[in-house]
């Protein structure tokens, strides 16, 4: 079995870029002890798509990004600043 190196991030993160989102996904995935392959299978996407999400590739569809977040137990909240 492959050992996954854990990467920590704060519990609450303000995401400003797709790279920030990717780092959050990596942190959560590794904290759960999941490999990219395991996570891709869980989310019903291919590993290349997951790798693009984790690298912050802006061309990955929002649906796939939200699918990964949801399957990893990440709750996304939006706030409108006035």
N, C-alpha and C positions, 0 to 999 in steps of 0.2 A: 504494500500500500504506500502511496506517495504522501510524504509529509508536506503540508502547505505552510509556508512562512506567513505568520500573522502580521498584518499591517493595521495599525490603530489610527483612528480619527476621532475627533470629539463627537459626542452623542448628537449634538445639534450643529448643523453646518449650514451656512448660507451659501448657496450655489450661485456662482456668477458666470461660470463657463461650462462648456461640455466636459472640459478636463476635470473640473471640480466634481462633476457628476461621476465621471469614470473612477476617480480616486475613492469616492464614496462606495461605489459598487465593489471595487477591489477590497476595500477595508471590510465590508460586510461579508463578502464571499469568503475571504481568508479567516475571518473570525468564526465562521461556521465550519471551517476545515474543508471547504469545497475546492476542488480543482476547477479550472475553466471547463474542462470536458464534462464534469459532473453537473456544473451549473447550466451549461448549454443544454444538456439533456433534460434537466429539470424544467427549463424554460421553453423547451421545444424550438430552439434556434440552433444554428451551427456555431462552432467554436470561433470561426472567423468573425461572425457578427458580434459575439461577446467580446472578442479581443478589440474590435473597433470601438465598442461602447466604452470599454475600460481605458482606451487610449484617448477618448474624447473626440472621436471622429464625428463631425457635425452632420455627415450625410446618412448616418444610421437613423432609421425611422423612429419617431416618437413612440409608436406602439411597441416596438421591440424593447426600447429603453424602459418603458413603463412596465412591461411584462417582466423584465429582469428584476427591477426594483420590487415589484409586488411579490414575486416568488422568493426573494431574499428577505422579505418581511420589512421592507423600507416603506414607511408611510410618507407620502409627499403632500405637503401643505403649501398653499399659495396665499400670499398676503399682498394686498394692494395698498401701496403707499399714496397718501394724498397730500 
